[in-house]
């Protein structure tokens, strides 16, 4: 909590948004209430609508406080692209897809008339996400290709690569796995030098291998994604993916896959060594290789409450 309060005090809006996005669920209800009240004031002061969107979203999701009407009134009064864009994204986050796409269509018409190419590309991409959510994969690919073409005109390489990664993911969702893997291999070459993009590629590979029950490969992809994502929000995304894979492996009683692979993570991330060793011994215990007392000895070494909770969560996995 101290980190986010400090960022609020220093008016680092982007940092506050990142911390909220990835750490909100770690705060108690009282802590989150305080943080959101302060963040709301900061967002309104700075007219940061992305930050305000997160305040409205977490207020509803975690505190059951509905501020959507406040956001809608603010957007009507402000009328800017940024305000409307983030309201449309809020609708998407809340599952109100029709309202979201209706507002995006309005924005697309307005920005096309103004000739704002970057805004047009952003809207195309987000509309693609909605159609993906609706399982309308061909339409999603069509819209993302339009966004990609606009970004090519603008010479925005990072945005282009990001879109190509997501298009490869949609190709995987369609079931065209060999094509998706080939697209990812091509884009991996283009992403060199940008660790966040490389992490994204490995996260998609992880999904592919997990889908095919190739858990050894999926764990390796989690490792690569965490390594390349270190120091960015993608580390947290990759770590969450790792927990999902570990849970699935434990549910299928494939304990040897865990205890034969977790040393990699303990060596790569020494600050989390005790956690990974704890997961390893849980798998060994479940496989009948060690006794309960050995498990207890490792668990007491873990000082981070969140990691300890995650270890307890994984230990409860049953087929």
N, C-alpha and C positions, 0 to 999 in steps of 0.2 A: 504493500500500500504506500509505503514511504516514497518509492520510486515514482509512482504516478502522481502523488501529491507534489513532489518536487518539480516534475515536468509541468504540472498545471501552474504552479507558482511562477515558473520561469517562462510561461506562455509558449511552450514548445508544442504547438497544436498537433503536428504530425506525430511526434513521439507519444503524446497522450493517446491519440487514436490507435496507434500500434499496440500500446500497453493495454488499452481497454479491449481491443480485439482478441488478444491472446491470453490476457490474465484475468478478465472479469469474473470468470467462474471460480477463481481461487480466493476471491474476497468474500467475507461474510456479508450477510444482508445489510447490517448496519454500516460496514465499511463501504460497500457499494453505493449505498444511499448518499453518504457523505461525498464520495468521489464523483458521483453523477451530478449532484447539486453544484459542485464547484466547476465541473466540466461544462455544464450547461451555460453557466455564466461566462466562461471563457469562450465557448463556441459562439455565443451571441455577440460578445464583445468583438471578436475577430471576424465575424461573419463566415465562420468555417462550417459549411453545411455538411461536410462529411463527418465531422466531429459531432455536430448536432444530431445527425442521423443515428449515430451509435448511442447517444444519450437516450433518444426516443426508443430505439430498439431494445436496449438493455433494461430500460425502465419498465417496459411491457413484459419482456421475457422473464426477468428475474424478480421484479418487484410488483408486477401486475398493476403498474401505473400507466394509464393510457395518455400519451402526449401526442398522438397522431394528428388530432384536430389542431393542436398548437402549431405543428410543423406545416400542415396544409395552409393555415392562415398566414404563416410566415412566408411561405412560398408565393401565395397569391399577392401579398404585399410587396415582396422583393422582385419577383418576376424574372430573375436571372436564370441563365442556363444551369449554373452550378446548383442553385436551389432546387430547380425542377428535376435535374439529373439525380440528385441524391434522394429526393422524395420517391422518384420512380424506383430507385434501388431499394429503398426501404420497403416499398410494396412487395418487391421481389423477395426480400429477406423474410417477410411475414407470410409469404405464400399467396399473396393477392396478385396473381399473375396477370389477370385481365386488366386490372387497374394500372399495373406496371407497364404493360405493353401499350396501353392506350396513351399513357403520358409520354412514353418513348416515341410513339408515332407523331405526336404533337411536336415534340422536340426535333425530330428528324425533319419535319416540314419547315419549322422555323429556321433551323440551322442550314438547311439546303438553300433556303431563300437568301440567307445572309452569306452563304459561301464559306462557312466555317468548317473547313475540312476535318480538322482534328476532332471537333465535337461530333461531326457526322460519323467518323470512324468509331468513336467511343460508344455512340448510340447503337450502331450496327452490331458491335460486339456484344453489348448487353442484351440486345434483342435476341441475339443468337443463343445466349445463356438461357433465356426464357423458353425458347423453342426446344432446347436440349432438355430442360426440366419437364417439358410436355411430351418428351420422347419423340419429338418431330425432328429427327436427326438430320435429314436431308436439308430441311429449311434452316436448321442451325448452322450447318456447314456453308450454305449459300450466303447467309448473313455475315458469317465470320470471314468468308472469302472477300466480301465487299469491303469489310473493315480493313482486311489485309491489303487490298488494292489501294485504298486511300492512304494508308500508312506508307505504302511503297512510294506513292507520289510525294509524300512529305519527307521521305528519307528517314523514317523512324525505325531504325533497325531493331532495337530492343522490343518494341511493340509488335513488330512483324514476327519475330521469333516466338514471342509469348503466344501469339495467335496460332502459329503453326504447331506449337506444342499442344494447345487445346484442341485443335482440329485433329491431331493424331489421337488424342484421347477419345474424341467422339467416334473416330474411325474404329477404335477398339470397342467402344460401346455398341456399335453396329454389328460387331462380330468379325470384322475383317482384321484379324490379329496380325498375320504376316505383313499386310500393308501398313498397319499402324506401327509395327516395329521398324519397318524400313524408313517410314517418315521420321520416327524419333531418332534413328541413327543419323539421318541426313541433318536434322535440326541440331543434334548434339554437336556436330562439327561447327555449325554456325554460331552456337552458343558459347564456344570456347572463350575464356577470358571474363565471362560473366557468371560468377558462381551461383547467383540466384536462379538464372535460367537453367544452368546445368542441374541444379537441385530439382527443379520442376520436371526436367526430362526423366531423372531417376525415379521420381515419385510416380510418374505414369508407368514406367517399366515395372515398378513394384506392384502396381494394380494389376498389370497384365499377368505377372508371374503368380501372384496370389490367386487370381481367378482360375489359373490352370493348376492350382495346388502344388506349385513348385516353390515350396517355402524356403528352401535353401537360397534360391535366387532372389526371392522376395526380401529376405533378410539382408542379403548383400546390397540390394538396391536401397533399402532403408539406411544402411550404413553410409553409402555414397551420398545419399540425399542429406543426411545429417552432417557429414563432413563438409560438403559444399555449401550447405545452408547455415553453417556455424556463424554466429554473429548477426543473423537476419531472422525475420519471422519464419522463414522456411525451415529453420532448425526445429521449431515447435511443431510445425505441420508434419515434418518427417518423423519426429519423435512420437507424435500421436498415431501416425501410420504404423510405426514399429509396435506400439502397444496393441493396436488392432490385429496385427499379424501374430504376435505372441499369443493373444487370446484365442485366435482361431486354431493355432497349433496345439495349444493346451486342450481345447475342446475336442480335438481329434486324437488326443493321447499320443502325439508324435513327439514325445519328450526329448528323444535323442537329438532332434533337429535343433532344439533350444540349447541343450548343454554342450553341443558340439560347435555352436556358433557364437555364444554370448561372450567368450573371451575376446573376440574381435572388438566388441563394443567397449569392454572394460579397458582394453589397451588404447583404443582410439580416444576415449573420453574419460581420462583418469579422475576428473572431478565427480563423475557419476559411477565410479568403479564399484562401490559397495552395492549400489542398486542392481547393476548388471550381474554381479556375483550372487546377489540375493535371488534374482530370477533364475539363475542357473541352478542354485541349490534347491529351489522349489521344484524345478523340473526333475532333478536327480531324486528328490524325495518321492515325487509322484510316480517315478519309474522304479521305486523300490531299491535304489542304489545307496541311499544314506538314511540315517534315522532322523527323527523329529528334532532331537537335541542339537544336531549340526545345523539344521535350518534356523533354529532360534538364535544360535551364535552369530549367524550372518545378519539376521534381521536387526539385532541390537546395534549393529554398526551404522545403520542408516539414520542420519540425523534430520534429513529433509523430510518434513511432514507430508508434502505432496507425493514424493517418491515412495515413502512408506505406505501411503494410502493406495498408490498404484500397485505396489507389490502385493498388498493384501487383496486387492481386487483381482489380480492375476491368479493368486493362489486359490481363489474360489471357483475358478473355471472348471466345470464338469461337463462331460459329454451329454 
